[in-house]
Amino acid sequence: MVPSDDRILELLREEGNLTPQAVEDFGGPVSGHASDRLPLLATYGLVTKISRGLYRITDTGVAYLDEELDASELEPVEKS
């Protein structure tokens, strides 16, 4: 986890489903950085990809933001 990950997750919780460009538009990191980070966050189950370039926060992501989950405990999730 890097500091910008928290901001991306906060924006997804506040604004709903977002693209990397929307993350930037709402004051988050630039879209190129968000484009790199969102798939990694999805790998660890913090967000889910709903469509090409469109992501939503998961219950795991909310638990992380609410400090109910330590990022060091996260493991990659298997795709079904």
Contacts in CASP RR format, 6 or more apart in sequence:
PFRMAT RR
TARGET T0000
AUTHOR 0000-0000-0000
METHOD contacts of the structure
MODEL  1
MVPSDDRILELLREEGNLTPQAVEDFGGPVSGHASDRLPLLATYGLVTKI
SRGLYRITDTGVAYLDEELDASELEPVEKS
1 71 0 8 1.000
2 37 0 8 1.000
4 28 0 8 1.000
4 29 0 8 1.000
4 33 0 8 1.000
4 34 0 8 1.000
4 37 0 8 1.000
5 37 0 8 1.000
5 41 0 8 1.000
5 46 0 8 1.000
6 65 0 8 1.000
7 27 0 8 1.000
7 28 0 8 1.000
7 29 0 8 1.000
8 23 0 8 1.000
8 28 0 8 1.000
8 29 0 8 1.000
8 34 0 8 1.000
8 37 0 8 1.000
8 38 0 8 1.000
8 41 0 8 1.000
8 47 0 8 1.000
9 41 0 8 1.000
9 46 0 8 1.000
9 47 0 8 1.000
9 57 0 8 1.000
9 61 0 8 1.000
9 64 0 8 1.000
9 65 0 8 1.000
10 65 0 8 1.000
11 18 0 8 1.000
11 23 0 8 1.000
11 26 0 8 1.000
11 27 0 8 1.000
11 28 0 8 1.000
12 18 0 8 1.000
12 23 0 8 1.000
12 47 0 8 1.000
12 55 0 8 1.000
12 56 0 8 1.000
12 57 0 8 1.000
13 57 0 8 1.000
13 62 0 8 1.000
13 65 0 8 1.000
14 26 0 8 1.000
15 22 0 8 1.000
15 26 0 8 1.000
16 56 0 8 1.000
16 57 0 8 1.000
17 50 0 8 1.000
17 54 0 8 1.000
17 55 0 8 1.000
17 56 0 8 1.000
18 26 0 8 1.000
18 54 0 8 1.000
18 55 0 8 1.000
18 56 0 8 1.000
19 31 0 8 1.000
19 53 0 8 1.000
19 54 0 8 1.000
19 55 0 8 1.000
20 31 0 8 1.000
20 32 0 8 1.000
20 34 0 8 1.000
20 35 0 8 1.000
20 38 0 8 1.000
20 53 0 8 1.000
21 31 0 8 1.000
21 34 0 8 1.000
23 29 0 8 1.000
23 31 0 8 1.000
23 34 0 8 1.000
23 38 0 8 1.000
24 30 0 8 1.000
24 31 0 8 1.000
24 32 0 8 1.000
24 34 0 8 1.000
28 34 0 8 1.000
29 37 0 8 1.000
35 53 0 8 1.000
38 47 0 8 1.000
38 49 0 8 1.000
38 53 0 8 1.000
38 55 0 8 1.000
39 49 0 8 1.000
41 47 0 8 1.000
41 55 0 8 1.000
42 48 0 8 1.000
42 49 0 8 1.000
42 55 0 8 1.000
43 76 0 8 1.000
43 77 0 8 1.000
44 60 0 8 1.000
44 74 0 8 1.000
44 75 0 8 1.000
44 76 0 8 1.000
44 77 0 8 1.000
45 58 0 8 1.000
45 60 0 8 1.000
45 61 0 8 1.000
45 74 0 8 1.000
45 77 0 8 1.000
46 57 0 8 1.000
46 58 0 8 1.000
46 60 0 8 1.000
46 61 0 8 1.000
46 64 0 8 1.000
46 74 0 8 1.000
47 55 0 8 1.000
47 56 0 8 1.000
47 57 0 8 1.000
47 58 0 8 1.000
47 61 0 8 1.000
48 55 0 8 1.000
48 56 0 8 1.000
48 58 0 8 1.000
49 55 0 8 1.000
50 56 0 8 1.000
60 69 0 8 1.000
60 74 0 8 1.000
61 69 0 8 1.000
63 69 0 8 1.000
64 71 0 8 1.000
64 74 0 8 1.000
END
